[in-house]
Each structure stands twice: as C-alpha cells, then as structure tokens.
C-alpha cells in the first residue's frame, strides 16, 4: 500500500523531536523511533509528523465524537 499526504499529530513533544532527528540512540525508545522512521519512509510517500499540545487533542476528540453522533 502506498499512501499519500498523511498527517500524524502527536501530543508527545519528545517523541516528535526524536522522530524528526536522525540521531541513533542506543535505547529501546531510540530503536522504536528509528524503526518507525524507516517504516514511514518505506510505506508513506508523503507524510508529516507534528506536535500538538494535549489541550488541542481534547477539542479534536470532542469534535470527532460529535461527528459520529450526527452521522
């Protein structure tokens, strides 16, 4: 599967920064981040990973819940 124009929004600034940096960190977190970066690069042709504060995610969650009730 090749997906285009995918946006991923995280509420963890540390994870977002680690994903964007090409550092090799010899920890489980570093290994997972590196593997994720490789998977994303292999299967997603155009994507963005960005950070949103947790308070913004609460609003998104409420709006998504309202959208499912309406439809």
PyMOL Python script that loads the backbone (N, CA, C, O; Angstrom):
from pymol import cmd

cmd.read_pdbstr("""\
ATOM      1  N   UNK A   1       0.839  -1.192   0.000  1.00  0.00           N
ATOM      2  CA  UNK A   1       0.000   0.000   0.000  1.00  0.00           C
ATOM      3  C   UNK A   1       0.876   1.245   0.000  1.00  0.00           C
ATOM      4  O   UNK A   1       1.834   1.346   0.767  1.00  0.00           O
ATOM      5  N   UNK A   2       0.543   2.168  -0.852  1.00  0.00           N
ATOM      6  CA  UNK A   2       1.233   3.450  -0.881  1.00  0.00           C
ATOM      7  C   UNK A   2       0.211   4.528  -0.537  1.00  0.00           C
ATOM      8  O   UNK A   2      -0.763   4.721  -1.264  1.00  0.00           O
ATOM      9  N   UNK A   3       0.432   5.213   0.549  1.00  0.00           N
ATOM     10  CA  UNK A   3      -0.458   6.286   0.965  1.00  0.00           C
ATOM     11  C   UNK A   3       0.202   7.620   0.665  1.00  0.00           C
ATOM     12  O   UNK A   3       1.425   7.744   0.731  1.00  0.00           O
ATOM     13  N   UNK A   4      -0.601   8.609   0.338  1.00  0.00           N
ATOM     14  CA  UNK A   4      -0.096   9.948   0.054  1.00  0.00           C
ATOM     15  C   UNK A   4      -0.697  10.946   1.015  1.00  0.00           C
ATOM     16  O   UNK A   4      -1.826  10.782   1.477  1.00  0.00           O
ATOM     17  N   UNK A   5       0.073  11.990   1.315  1.00  0.00           N
ATOM     18  CA  UNK A   5      -0.406  13.131   2.090  1.00  0.00           C
ATOM     19  C   UNK A   5      -1.018  12.746   3.431  1.00  0.00           C
ATOM     20  O   UNK A   5      -2.156  13.107   3.727  1.00  0.00           O
ATOM     21  N   UNK A   6      -0.265  12.018   4.231  1.00  0.00           N
ATOM     22  CA  UNK A   6      -0.724  11.625   5.560  1.00  0.00           C
ATOM     23  C   UNK A   6      -0.145  12.593   6.589  1.00  0.00           C
ATOM     24  O   UNK A   6       1.032  12.946   6.527  1.00  0.00           O
ATOM     25  N   UNK A   7      -0.978  13.016   7.528  1.00  0.00           N
ATOM     26  CA  UNK A   7      -0.545  13.862   8.636  1.00  0.00           C
ATOM     27  C   UNK A   7      -0.704  13.081   9.931  1.00  0.00           C
ATOM     28  O   UNK A   7      -1.766  12.517  10.196  1.00  0.00           O
ATOM     29  N   UNK A   8       0.347  13.047  10.731  1.00  0.00           N
ATOM     30  CA  UNK A   8       0.314  12.399  12.031  1.00  0.00           C
ATOM     31  C   UNK A   8       0.551  13.467  13.083  1.00  0.00           C
ATOM     32  O   UNK A   8       1.498  14.248  12.987  1.00  0.00           O
ATOM     33  N   UNK A   9      -0.315  13.496  14.088  1.00  0.00           N
ATOM     34  CA  UNK A   9      -0.213  14.504  15.133  1.00  0.00           C
ATOM     35  C   UNK A   9      -0.017  13.778  16.464  1.00  0.00           C
ATOM     36  O   UNK A   9      -0.807  12.910  16.836  1.00  0.00           O
ATOM     37  N   UNK A  10       1.040  14.145  17.164  1.00  0.00           N
ATOM     38  CA  UNK A  10       1.350  13.537  18.453  1.00  0.00           C
ATOM     39  C   UNK A  10       1.239  14.574  19.557  1.00  0.00           C
ATOM     40  O   UNK A  10       1.435  15.765  19.318  1.00  0.00           O
ATOM     41  N   UNK A  11       0.925  14.126  20.765  1.00  0.00           N
ATOM     42  CA  UNK A  11       0.905  15.045  21.902  1.00  0.00           C
ATOM     43  C   UNK A  11       2.143  14.848  22.773  1.00  0.00           C
ATOM     44  O   UNK A  11       2.173  15.297  23.919  1.00  0.00           O
ATOM     45  N   UNK A  12       3.157  14.183  22.240  1.00  0.00           N
ATOM     46  CA  UNK A  12       4.428  13.999  22.935  1.00  0.00           C
ATOM     47  C   UNK A  12       5.512  14.739  22.159  1.00  0.00           C
ATOM     48  O   UNK A  12       5.919  14.316  21.077  1.00  0.00           O
ATOM     49  N   UNK A  13       5.965  15.833  22.720  1.00  0.00           N
ATOM     50  CA  UNK A  13       6.990  16.639  22.048  1.00  0.00           C
ATOM     51  C   UNK A  13       8.302  15.859  21.927  1.00  0.00           C
ATOM     52  O   UNK A  13       8.988  15.959  20.910  1.00  0.00           O
ATOM     53  N   UNK A  14       8.649  15.096  22.944  1.00  0.00           N
ATOM     54  CA  UNK A  14       9.878  14.308  22.930  1.00  0.00           C
ATOM     55  C   UNK A  14       9.861  13.305  21.774  1.00  0.00           C
ATOM     56  O   UNK A  14      10.852  13.162  21.057  1.00  0.00           O
ATOM     57  N   UNK A  15       8.750  12.621  21.599  1.00  0.00           N
ATOM     58  CA  UNK A  15       8.638  11.638  20.521  1.00  0.00           C
ATOM     59  C   UNK A  15       8.702  12.310  19.156  1.00  0.00           C
ATOM     60  O   UNK A  15       9.351  11.798  18.243  1.00  0.00           O
ATOM     61  N   UNK A  16       8.041  13.443  19.009  1.00  0.00           N
ATOM     62  CA  UNK A  16       8.053  14.163  17.740  1.00  0.00           C
ATOM     63  C   UNK A  16       9.463  14.627  17.391  1.00  0.00           C
ATOM     64  O   UNK A  16       9.896  14.483  16.248  1.00  0.00           O
ATOM     65  N   UNK A  17      10.176  15.178  18.359  1.00  0.00           N
ATOM     66  CA  UNK A  17      11.549  15.627  18.119  1.00  0.00           C
ATOM     67  C   UNK A  17      12.445  14.437  17.777  1.00  0.00           C
ATOM     68  O   UNK A  17      13.259  14.523  16.858  1.00  0.00           O
ATOM     69  N   UNK A  18      12.306  13.343  18.496  1.00  0.00           N
ATOM     70  CA  UNK A  18      13.127  12.152  18.230  1.00  0.00           C
ATOM     71  C   UNK A  18      12.842  11.598  16.837  1.00  0.00           C
ATOM     72  O   UNK A  18      13.755  11.122  16.161  1.00  0.00           O
ATOM     73  N   UNK A  19      11.593  11.656  16.405  1.00  0.00           N
ATOM     74  CA  UNK A  19      11.242  11.154  15.076  1.00  0.00           C
ATOM     75  C   UNK A  19      11.899  11.992  13.982  1.00  0.00           C
ATOM     76  O   UNK A  19      12.371  11.451  12.982  1.00  0.00           O
ATOM     77  N   UNK A  20      11.928  13.308  14.170  1.00  0.00           N
ATOM     78  CA  UNK A  20      12.489  14.199  13.152  1.00  0.00           C
ATOM     79  C   UNK A  20      14.013  14.189  13.124  1.00  0.00           C
ATOM     80  O   UNK A  20      14.604  14.468  12.080  1.00  0.00           O
ATOM     81  N   UNK A  21      14.653  13.881  14.219  1.00  0.00           N
ATOM     82  CA  UNK A  21      16.115  13.860  14.267  1.00  0.00           C
ATOM     83  C   UNK A  21      16.637  12.495  13.831  1.00  0.00           C
ATOM     84  O   UNK A  21      16.002  11.471  14.083  1.00  0.00           O
ATOM     85  N   UNK A  22      17.769  12.486  13.191  1.00  0.00           N
ATOM     86  CA  UNK A  22      18.329  11.225  12.707  1.00  0.00           C
ATOM     87  C   UNK A  22      19.362  10.654  13.675  1.00  0.00           C
ATOM     88  O   UNK A  22      20.224   9.869  13.278  1.00  0.00           O
ATOM     89  N   UNK A  23      19.275  11.044  14.929  1.00  0.00           N
ATOM     90  CA  UNK A  23      20.189  10.521  15.935  1.00  0.00           C
ATOM     91  C   UNK A  23      19.977   9.026  16.108  1.00  0.00           C
ATOM     92  O   UNK A  23      18.859   8.527  15.976  1.00  0.00           O
ATOM     93  N   UNK A  24      21.033   8.333  16.397  1.00  0.00           N
ATOM     94  CA  UNK A  24      20.939   6.913  16.735  1.00  0.00           C
ATOM     95  C   UNK A  24      21.128   6.812  18.244  1.00  0.00           C
ATOM     96  O   UNK A  24      22.222   7.050  18.755  1.00  0.00           O
ATOM     97  N   UNK A  25      20.073   6.463  18.945  1.00  0.00           N
ATOM     98  CA  UNK A  25      20.104   6.372  20.404  1.00  0.00           C
ATOM     99  C   UNK A  25      19.999   4.898  20.779  1.00  0.00           C
ATOM    100  O   UNK A  25      19.065   4.214  20.362  1.00  0.00           O
ATOM    101  N   UNK A  26      20.950   4.413  21.561  1.00  0.00           N
ATOM    102  CA  UNK A  26      21.010   3.001  21.923  1.00  0.00           C
ATOM    103  C   UNK A  26      20.117   2.703  23.119  1.00  0.00           C
ATOM    104  O   UNK A  26      20.590   2.264  24.168  1.00  0.00           O
ATOM    105  N   UNK A  27      18.818   2.948  22.949  1.00  0.00           N
ATOM    106  CA  UNK A  27      17.826   2.609  23.970  1.00  0.00           C
ATOM    107  C   UNK A  27      16.642   1.971  23.259  1.00  0.00           C
ATOM    108  O   UNK A  27      16.563   1.992  22.031  1.00  0.00           O
ATOM    109  N   UNK A  28      15.723   1.405  24.031  1.00  0.00           N
ATOM    110  CA  UNK A  28      14.514   0.841  23.416  1.00  0.00           C
ATOM    111  C   UNK A  28      13.728   1.929  22.698  1.00  0.00           C
ATOM    112  O   UNK A  28      13.220   1.713  21.598  1.00  0.00           O
ATOM    113  N   UNK A  29      13.629   3.105  23.327  1.00  0.00           N
ATOM    114  CA  UNK A  29      12.930   4.224  22.708  1.00  0.00           C
ATOM    115  C   UNK A  29      13.596   4.614  21.387  1.00  0.00           C
ATOM    116  O   UNK A  29      12.911   4.858  20.394  1.00  0.00           O
ATOM    117  N   UNK A  30      14.924   4.671  21.375  1.00  0.00           N
ATOM    118  CA  UNK A  30      15.664   5.006  20.164  1.00  0.00           C
ATOM    119  C   UNK A  30      15.469   3.971  19.072  1.00  0.00           C
ATOM    120  O   UNK A  30      15.331   4.316  17.898  1.00  0.00           O
ATOM    121  N   UNK A  31      15.458   2.709  19.455  1.00  0.00           N
ATOM    122  CA  UNK A  31      15.239   1.631  18.481  1.00  0.00           C
ATOM    123  C   UNK A  31      13.841   1.704  17.873  1.00  0.00           C
ATOM    124  O   UNK A  31      13.676   1.532  16.665  1.00  0.00           O
ATOM    125  N   UNK A  32      12.843   1.956  18.704  1.00  0.00           N
ATOM    126  CA  UNK A  32      11.465   2.055  18.214  1.00  0.00           C
ATOM    127  C   UNK A  32      11.313   3.258  17.299  1.00  0.00           C
ATOM    128  O   UNK A  32      10.666   3.171  16.255  1.00  0.00           O
ATOM    129  N   UNK A  33      11.907   4.383  17.686  1.00  0.00           N
ATOM    130  CA  UNK A  33      11.839   5.594  16.871  1.00  0.00           C
ATOM    131  C   UNK A  33      12.515   5.377  15.522  1.00  0.00           C
ATOM    132  O   UNK A  33      11.974   5.763  14.486  1.00  0.00           O
ATOM    133  N   UNK A  34      13.673   4.773  15.531  1.00  0.00           N
ATOM    134  CA  UNK A  34      14.403   4.504  14.298  1.00  0.00           C
ATOM    135  C   UNK A  34      13.629   3.546  13.390  1.00  0.00           C
ATOM    136  O   UNK A  34      13.536   3.769  12.183  1.00  0.00           O
ATOM    137  N   UNK A  35      13.080   2.488  13.969  1.00  0.00           N
ATOM    138  CA  UNK A  35      12.291   1.531  13.181  1.00  0.00           C
ATOM    139  C   UNK A  35      11.050   2.205  12.609  1.00  0.00           C
ATOM    140  O   UNK A  35      10.689   1.962  11.457  1.00  0.00           O
ATOM    141  N   UNK A  36      10.397   3.046  13.397  1.00  0.00           N
ATOM    142  CA  UNK A  36       9.207   3.760  12.922  1.00  0.00           C
ATOM    143  C   UNK A  36       9.552   4.681  11.765  1.00  0.00           C
ATOM    144  O   UNK A  36       8.831   4.738  10.769  1.00  0.00           O
ATOM    145  N   UNK A  37      10.660   5.402  11.900  1.00  0.00           N
ATOM    146  CA  UNK A  37      11.111   6.303  10.840  1.00  0.00           C
ATOM    147  C   UNK A  37      11.347   5.521   9.543  1.00  0.00           C
ATOM    148  O   UNK A  37      10.965   5.977   8.466  1.00  0.00           O
ATOM    149  N   UNK A  38      11.970   4.354   9.644  1.00  0.00           N
ATOM    150  CA  UNK A  38      12.231   3.526   8.465  1.00  0.00           C
ATOM    151  C   UNK A  38      10.950   3.004   7.834  1.00  0.00           C
ATOM    152  O   UNK A  38      10.818   2.988   6.610  1.00  0.00           O
ATOM    153  N   UNK A  39      10.009   2.580   8.660  1.00  0.00           N
ATOM    154  CA  UNK A  39       8.726   2.081   8.147  1.00  0.00           C
ATOM    155  C   UNK A  39       7.970   3.202   7.448  1.00  0.00           C
ATOM    156  O   UNK A  39       7.442   3.006   6.354  1.00  0.00           O
ATOM    157  N   UNK A  40       7.915   4.368   8.069  1.00  0.00           N
ATOM    158  CA  UNK A  40       7.222   5.503   7.460  1.00  0.00           C
ATOM    159  C   UNK A  40       7.854   5.856   6.120  1.00  0.00           C
ATOM    160  O   UNK A  40       7.140   6.091   5.144  1.00  0.00           O
ATOM    161  N   UNK A  41       9.179   5.897   6.060  1.00  0.00           N
ATOM    162  CA  UNK A  41       9.870   6.243   4.821  1.00  0.00           C
ATOM    163  C   UNK A  41       9.636   5.193   3.736  1.00  0.00           C
ATOM    164  O   UNK A  41       9.625   5.522   2.550  1.00  0.00           O
ATOM    165  N   UNK A  42       9.452   3.943   4.128  1.00  0.00           N
ATOM    166  CA  UNK A  42       9.263   2.865   3.154  1.00  0.00           C
ATOM    167  C   UNK A  42       7.849   2.813   2.587  1.00  0.00           C
ATOM    168  O   UNK A  42       7.667   2.524   1.404  1.00  0.00           O
ATOM    169  N   UNK A  43       6.850   3.090   3.415  1.00  0.00           N
ATOM    170  CA  UNK A  43       5.467   2.870   3.003  1.00  0.00           C
ATOM    171  C   UNK A  43       4.655   4.129   2.763  1.00  0.00           C
ATOM    172  O   UNK A  43       3.583   4.066   2.160  1.00  0.00           O
ATOM    173  N   UNK A  44       5.139   5.255   3.215  1.00  0.00           N
ATOM    174  CA  UNK A  44       4.387   6.502   3.037  1.00  0.00           C
ATOM    175  C   UNK A  44       5.188   7.429   2.135  1.00  0.00           C
ATOM    176  O   UNK A  44       6.324   7.786   2.446  1.00  0.00           O
ATOM    177  N   UNK A  45       4.588   7.814   1.020  1.00  0.00           N
ATOM    178  CA  UNK A  45       5.331   8.629   0.064  1.00  0.00           C
ATOM    179  C   UNK A  45       5.386  10.100   0.467  1.00  0.00           C
ATOM    180  O   UNK A  45       6.346  10.791   0.123  1.00  0.00           O
ATOM    181  N   UNK A  46       4.398  10.585   1.173  1.00  0.00           N
ATOM    182  CA  UNK A  46       4.375  11.987   1.582  1.00  0.00           C
ATOM    183  C   UNK A  46       3.631  12.089   2.908  1.00  0.00           C
ATOM    184  O   UNK A  46       2.417  11.891   2.959  1.00  0.00           O
ATOM    185  N   UNK A  47       4.351  12.395   3.973  1.00  0.00           N
ATOM    186  CA  UNK A  47       3.707  12.477   5.283  1.00  0.00           C
ATOM    187  C   UNK A  47       4.352  13.571   6.113  1.00  0.00           C
ATOM    188  O   UNK A  47       5.477  13.999   5.854  1.00  0.00           O
ATOM    189  N   UNK A  48       3.605  14.011   7.123  1.00  0.00           N
ATOM    190  CA  UNK A  48       4.115  14.988   8.088  1.00  0.00           C
ATOM    191  C   UNK A  48       3.839  14.466   9.486  1.00  0.00           C
ATOM    192  O   UNK A  48       2.783  13.896   9.762  1.00  0.00           O
ATOM    193  N   UNK A  49       4.808  14.674  10.357  1.00  0.00           N
ATOM    194  CA  UNK A  49       4.660  14.324  11.766  1.00  0.00           C
ATOM    195  C   UNK A  49       4.814  15.629  12.533  1.00  0.00           C
ATOM    196  O   UNK A  49       5.840  16.300  12.429  1.00  0.00           O
ATOM    197  N   UNK A  50       3.788  15.988  13.307  1.00  0.00           N
ATOM    198  CA  UNK A  50       3.897  17.238  14.041  1.00  0.00           C
ATOM    199  C   UNK A  50       3.345  17.099  15.445  1.00  0.00           C
ATOM    200  O   UNK A  50       2.653  16.135  15.771  1.00  0.00           O
ATOM    201  N   UNK A  51       3.666  18.076  16.260  1.00  0.00           N
ATOM    202  CA  UNK A  51       3.302  18.083  17.671  1.00  0.00           C
ATOM    203  C   UNK A  51       2.143  19.041  17.898  1.00  0.00           C
ATOM    204  O   UNK A  51       2.154  20.171  17.409  1.00  0.00           O
ATOM    205  N   UNK A  52       1.143  18.583  18.644  1.00  0.00           N
ATOM    206  CA  UNK A  52       0.048  19.431  19.122  1.00  0.00           C
ATOM    207  C   UNK A  52      -0.046  19.265  20.629  1.00  0.00           C
ATOM    208  O   UNK A  52       0.094  18.165  21.163  1.00  0.00           O
ATOM    209  N   UNK A  53      -0.282  20.365  21.290  1.00  0.00           N
ATOM    210  CA  UNK A  53      -0.445  20.282  22.739  1.00  0.00           C
ATOM    211  C   UNK A  53      -1.651  19.424  23.083  1.00  0.00           C
ATOM    212  O   UNK A  53      -2.614  19.363  22.319  1.00  0.00           O
ATOM    213  N   UNK A  54      -1.601  18.776  24.207  1.00  0.00           N
ATOM    214  CA  UNK A  54      -2.646  17.852  24.633  1.00  0.00           C
ATOM    215  C   UNK A  54      -4.018  18.528  24.714  1.00  0.00           C
ATOM    216  O   UNK A  54      -5.030  17.885  24.435  1.00  0.00           O
ATOM    217  N   UNK A  55      -4.074  19.807  25.090  1.00  0.00           N
ATOM    218  CA  UNK A  55      -5.347  20.508  25.194  1.00  0.00           C
ATOM    219  C   UNK A  55      -6.046  20.584  23.837  1.00  0.00           C
ATOM    220  O   UNK A  55      -7.273  20.515  23.768  1.00  0.00           O
ATOM    221  N   UNK A  56      -5.280  20.723  22.772  1.00  0.00           N
ATOM    222  CA  UNK A  56      -5.865  20.770  21.434  1.00  0.00           C
ATOM    223  C   UNK A  56      -6.444  19.416  21.073  1.00  0.00           C
ATOM    224  O   UNK A  56      -7.485  19.353  20.418  1.00  0.00           O
ATOM    225  N   UNK A  57      -5.803  18.333  21.479  1.00  0.00           N
ATOM    226  CA  UNK A  57      -6.305  16.997  21.194  1.00  0.00           C
ATOM    227  C   UNK A  57      -7.653  16.751  21.859  1.00  0.00           C
ATOM    228  O   UNK A  57      -8.479  16.017  21.317  1.00  0.00           O
ATOM    229  N   UNK A  58      -7.890  17.349  23.019  1.00  0.00           N
ATOM    230  CA  UNK A  58      -9.184  17.200  23.698  1.00  0.00           C
ATOM    231  C   UNK A  58     -10.290  17.778  22.821  1.00  0.00           C
ATOM    232  O   UNK A  58     -11.353  17.174  22.680  1.00  0.00           O
ATOM    233  N   UNK A  59     -10.042  18.937  22.236  1.00  0.00           N
ATOM    234  CA  UNK A  59     -11.029  19.561  21.342  1.00  0.00           C
ATOM    235  C   UNK A  59     -11.267  18.668  20.136  1.00  0.00           C
ATOM    236  O   UNK A  59     -12.417  18.455  19.750  1.00  0.00           O
ATOM    237  N   UNK A  60     -10.209  18.142  19.533  1.00  0.00           N
ATOM    238  CA  UNK A  60     -10.356  17.236  18.389  1.00  0.00           C
ATOM    239  C   UNK A  60     -11.182  16.013  18.756  1.00  0.00           C
ATOM    240  O   UNK A  60     -12.029  15.579  17.975  1.00  0.00           O
ATOM    241  N   UNK A  61     -10.942  15.457  19.933  1.00  0.00           N
ATOM    242  CA  UNK A  61     -11.677  14.273  20.378  1.00  0.00           C
ATOM    243  C   UNK A  61     -13.165  14.582  20.539  1.00  0.00           C
ATOM    244  O   UNK A  61     -14.012  13.779  20.148  1.00  0.00           O
ATOM    245  N   UNK A  62     -13.480  15.729  21.109  1.00  0.00           N
ATOM    246  CA  UNK A  62     -14.888  16.123  21.284  1.00  0.00           C
ATOM    247  C   UNK A  62     -15.556  16.313  19.935  1.00  0.00           C
ATOM    248  O   UNK A  62     -16.680  15.853  19.736  1.00  0.00           O
ATOM    249  N   UNK A  63     -14.885  16.986  19.001  1.00  0.00           N
ATOM    250  CA  UNK A  63     -15.451  17.189  17.672  1.00  0.00           C
ATOM    251  C   UNK A  63     -15.653  15.879  16.927  1.00  0.00           C
ATOM    252  O   UNK A  63     -16.662  15.702  16.245  1.00  0.00           O
ATOM    253  N   UNK A  64     -14.705  14.963  17.051  1.00  0.00           N
ATOM    254  CA  UNK A  64     -14.850  13.653  16.407  1.00  0.00           C
ATOM    255  C   UNK A  64     -16.023  12.887  16.998  1.00  0.00           C
ATOM    256  O   UNK A  64     -16.761  12.228  16.265  1.00  0.00           O
ATOM    257  N   UNK A  65     -16.204  12.963  18.300  1.00  0.00           N
ATOM    258  CA  UNK A  65     -17.335  12.308  18.948  1.00  0.00           C
ATOM    259  C   UNK A  65     -18.660  12.891  18.494  1.00  0.00           C
ATOM    260  O   UNK A  65     -19.621  12.156  18.271  1.00  0.00           O
ATOM    261  N   UNK A  66     -18.716  14.215  18.354  1.00  0.00           N
ATOM    262  CA  UNK A  66     -19.940  14.874  17.887  1.00  0.00           C
ATOM    263  C   UNK A  66     -20.239  14.491  16.442  1.00  0.00           C
ATOM    264  O   UNK A  66     -21.403  14.322  16.079  1.00  0.00           O
ATOM    265  N   UNK A  67     -19.211  14.352  15.616  1.00  0.00           N
ATOM    266  CA  UNK A  67     -19.395  13.995  14.212  1.00  0.00           C
ATOM    267  C   UNK A  67     -19.978  12.589  14.073  1.00  0.00           C
ATOM    268  O   UNK A  67     -20.791  12.351  13.180  1.00  0.00           O
ATOM    269  N   UNK A  68     -19.581  11.659  14.932  1.00  0.00           N
ATOM    270  CA  UNK A  68     -20.106  10.306  14.831  1.00  0.00           C
ATOM    271  C   UNK A  68     -21.544  10.218  15.316  1.00  0.00           C
ATOM    272  O   UNK A  68     -22.301   9.370  14.844  1.00  0.00           O
ATOM    273  N   UNK A  69     -21.939  11.089  16.257  1.00  0.00           N
ATOM    274  CA  UNK A  69     -23.324  11.112  16.733  1.00  0.00           C
ATOM    275  C   UNK A  69     -24.241  11.691  15.657  1.00  0.00           C
ATOM    276  O   UNK A  69     -25.357  11.211  15.462  1.00  0.00           O
ATOM    277  N   UNK A  70     -23.767  12.722  14.963  1.00  0.00           N
ATOM    278  CA  UNK A  70     -24.583  13.383  13.931  1.00  0.00           C
ATOM    279  C   UNK A  70     -24.800  12.484  12.727  1.00  0.00           C
ATOM    280  O   UNK A  70     -25.891  12.485  12.157  1.00  0.00           O
ATOM    281  N   UNK A  71     -23.776  11.701  12.314  1.00  0.00           N
ATOM    282  CA  UNK A  71     -23.919  10.893  11.112  1.00  0.00           C
ATOM    283  C   UNK A  71     -24.561   9.572  11.341  1.00  0.00           C
ATOM    284  O   UNK A  71     -24.736   8.800  10.399  1.00  0.00           O
TER     285      UNK A  71
END
""", "prot")
cmd.dss("prot")
cmd.show_as("cartoon", "prot")
cmd.util.cbc("prot")
cmd.orient("prot")
